[in-house]
Amino acid sequence: MDSSAGISPASLDQYSKNTGDAVTMKTMKMAMDVQANAAAQLIESVPSPAQSGNKGVHVDVKV
């Protein structure tokens, strides 16, 4: 006996689309999490600038 006889093709198409959308969203979220972690590691790896006296405090903007 065919158990899918009562299910319309349009219903199956919509179910497949919803499942595909969910997989796409999950994949995109995982990729964004990986990128966020990589960006955080990159920012953490940058050394903080050394403060020595008044170096870099005053900027000459004369043209």
C-alpha positions as CSV (number, residue, x, y, z in Angstrom):
1,M,0.0,0.0,0.0
2,D,1.3,3.5,-0.9
3,S,1.4,5.5,2.3
4,S,2.0,8.8,0.4
5,A,-1.2,8.6,-1.6
6,G,-2.9,11.2,0.6
7,I,0.0,13.7,0.5
8,S,-0.1,16.1,-2.4
9,P,3.1,16.9,-4.4
10,A,2.7,20.6,-3.4
11,S,2.9,19.6,0.3
12,L,6.0,17.5,-0.3
13,D,7.6,20.4,-2.2
14,Q,6.8,22.8,0.6
15,Y,8.2,20.4,3.2
16,S,11.4,20.0,1.2
17,K,11.7,23.7,0.8
18,N,11.3,24.3,4.6
19,T,13.9,21.6,5.4
20,G,16.3,23.0,2.8
21,D,15.8,26.5,4.3
22,A,16.5,25.2,7.8
23,V,19.7,23.5,6.7
24,T,20.8,26.6,4.9
25,M,20.2,28.8,7.9
26,K,22.0,26.3,10.2
27,T,25.0,26.3,7.8
28,M,25.1,30.1,7.6
29,K,25.0,30.4,11.4
30,M,27.9,28.0,11.7
31,A,29.9,29.9,9.2
32,M,29.2,33.2,10.9
33,D,30.2,31.7,14.3
34,V,33.5,30.5,12.8
35,Q,34.1,33.9,11.3
36,A,33.3,35.7,14.6
37,N,35.8,33.4,16.4
38,A,38.5,34.0,13.9
39,A,37.9,37.8,14.1
40,A,38.0,37.7,17.9
41,Q,41.3,35.8,17.8
42,L,42.8,38.2,15.3
43,I,41.8,41.2,17.4
44,E,43.3,39.6,20.5
45,S,46.5,38.9,18.7
46,V,47.2,42.5,17.9
47,P,49.5,44.0,20.6
48,S,48.4,47.1,22.4
49,P,50.4,50.2,21.5
50,A,53.1,51.2,24.0
51,Q,52.6,54.6,25.6
52,S,55.9,56.5,25.9
53,G,55.7,60.0,27.0
54,N,53.8,62.3,24.7
55,K,54.5,60.4,21.6
56,G,51.4,60.3,19.4
57,V,49.5,62.6,21.7
58,H,49.7,65.7,19.6
59,V,49.0,65.7,15.9
60,D,50.2,68.5,13.6
61,V,47.4,69.3,11.2
62,K,48.9,72.4,9.5
63,V,48.7,72.3,5.8
